[in-house]
Amino acid sequence: MALTAPKATVNTGAGNGKAGAPSIPPLAKYKLVFLGDLSVGKTAIITRFMYDSFDTQYVATIGIDFLSKTMYLEDRTVRLQLWDTAGQERFRSLIPSYIRDSSVAVVVYDITKRATFLNTSKWIEDVRSERGDDVVIMLVGNKSDKSEERQVSTDEGEEHAKQENVLFIETSAKLGYNIKTLFRKLATALPGMENQTVATDERVDLKLQPSPNDDGQGEESSCAC
């Protein structure tokens, strides 16, 4: 019976006082908020990372969706709590409350729609107004597979990120390009993780999202406000 305690501790992050706990790395939790205009690919990036899949049928996020994934680093396990926000203007008032206690803000734009790139300045400003400099910000140019429709060059994205003093990467959620790299960069940029290396063994450990009829009155971890 005592042999099962370490396994339970690994899966839940609880039970630090149980026998064998000192040999189990602490489970650090970090909140990542995905921000950006409507249809830039925030949900698609998360879906590709979580399930290595891409849905060709676009469905707008309603309110806030929450998912979580465990990643393994050299000497500890971290749980990334992914908060997928809606890009519609009518949901903007909800977003500051989700930014306030975040460790990371991922600001996404569509490289084929220049307006979404120009709006990233406002998203970054919103993050800094809530979190100051106590947050990691990653600027992500998504849909790099549509190079023939590109309206924002890679150099321009890099220059904008440099001016804003944030991280930068281009991705394609459709092809899976740079998706794992994006999250590995974020994991190693987290507070206290600067010298860590993300292990290749990654797994999904939790998925919470609202049902189509969710009225937003359920648990906060699956809010569709």
Secondary structure by P-SEA (a helix, b strand, c coil): cccaaaaaaaacccccccccccccccbbbbbbbbbbcccccaaaaaaaaacccccccccccccbbbbbbbbbcccbbbbbbbbbbbcccccccccccccccccbbbbbbbcccaaaaaaaaaaaaaaaaaccccbbbbbbbccccccccccccaaaaaaaaaaaccccbbbbcccccaaaaaaaaaaaaccccccbbbbccccccbbbbbccccccccccccccc
